[in-house]
């Protein structure tokens, strides 16, 4: 039995390929794989199987799998879903390493298809399966095309260092053709589709070890095995191979909140954002980014800061790039004195404006020496971390002059250099890209590429992935189930060392008045109900009360809640009034990707401002782990409102250490309770001034 990695290597680099159900008609889908293998230079053995013909071109054709003269490394199965499993079983028995199943009609079609897919998996035994419902794979590095995509009708493809894994077959062909048109070299393209066996993470892991691949681009519909995906992406990051992902489904409704705010503010797409961020995956925001970002990263150049020089021969285009960079937080400073002097020394007339940014070298496209001199000066300048060159209409007459002038300067620096082609001139962009200068047709693409390079340079693999330990065990056998009321929820929080505001449960005005005196005079009154969670929406919260007013307010609150919610509250909480501090929300969200902790601006405006961040809890074979203190601090610093915690405009610094303790404790509770914990939220948690701690002022908890 082959190990998985050996089987994937044989799948991508087979010495022999059987084509089951091959057609002698190259115009048909079933005829394409043999034709494409021959057309694109496969040097191994091709073994067509079809009982109806004796030969396909100059190749002998075999009646069935049993008649094959040897066991193939890989088989392309072109049979329909009702027969594919029979061929798969025969191939597995013969010891074939992997089969590529192109047929549709599996899980994507419903229950009957799901049964066929299970049948296919069982038939495979130890053999690995790519698909079903796949278009196959293309290994440009080794001239091996195991695919039926019509994109292979093209005669030539540039070979490069970008590997592509797509869960859509059609997208594989789209990326291959688009990359070819733009002069972007790819290494491997794999369509995983239904992923009955081999899936996204298997190929990320493999491409991380592939010496021909420097950047991995992903087209993702769903991540089926988050732990495996996480491990593969961290491996790639550790080996210095960036992963860029375009995830579709951003408009899908997120998980609905049953009783808390957190579900509405988290949602499926935000969970993907959190996962990608934690494992160093760069998220492509547009489909174009899925090529634009990898082609920049594949240069291997390093962006160490945010200062960008723009060299232009057309003012308008330079302004477009400068403006878009500025929106994204990049700087476009004027040259320093030494650089400005070097640029001025290049002038031979009055047409050049070389002491501002964008730096205008009019007609430089026809004066390569001036262009080379300007590029060298800007790459050598300590004032700039990257260079964007605007390729204007003047370059159309002799594009090779400009491309070669830029290419000649590349060895002198490892700073990023890219081009924005201002006229519509795809052939010029392709020429530049083939010359080692990523060329883009939109100013926004330059920004996206530079932003990605900055993220890659700053990503540090989380040490806590392997160093986090399980939280100290706390007794949980006696915990109730269902939706807990606020008092019960905060009792559980306190058990896990989460500080809560002092409070008393009362049922009469007299008890409320006594509780108010005991708690220091000024208090908050709330209804106590496991059915009504958003108490303020129904008039179930009153603040700033005292012993003289709390009893009367309790009576009016009963009537107001009854009128608005149809429920007459019988139990109330009298809670100490928490003064000052910053109101945050601390919540839990769980979906197919895992369990995440949410931190954000809290209070009644939590959903309005949506200033939140998520972290997925690490997980190993023993179960969930709590977040580290470093993770918790990073979450707080991710918030737009972090300055409010850090002493904004003379405001007292908040007790961030206590907040970090609370986030870690909350995550520890989530880790220990595991599947028992359906929902948990503290909103607000008050973060007081430094040294004064935090206090949970409300709580939601739902347990199975």
PyMOL commands that set and color helices and strands:
alter all, ss='L'
color gray80, all
select helices_A, chain A and resi 4-12+29-39+65-67+81-94+107-109+111-124+150-153+169-181+200-208+226-238+262-279+289-297+315-327+337-344+364-366+368-380+393-396+399-412+426-434+443-458+464-467+486-495+509-518+535-538+550-565+603-609+629-638+642-645+648-650+656-676
alter helices_A, ss='H'
color red, helices_A
select strands_A, chain A and resi 16-20+45-49+55-56+59-62+74-77+98-101+128-131+136-139+144-147+159-166+186-191+215-220+243-247+281-283+308-312+359-360+386-391+416-421+438-440+482-484+503-506+523-527+541-545+572-576+582-591+594-601+612-616+619-620+623-624+677-687+694-696+700-703
alter strands_A, ss='S'
color yellow, strands_A
deselect
rebuild
show_as cartoon
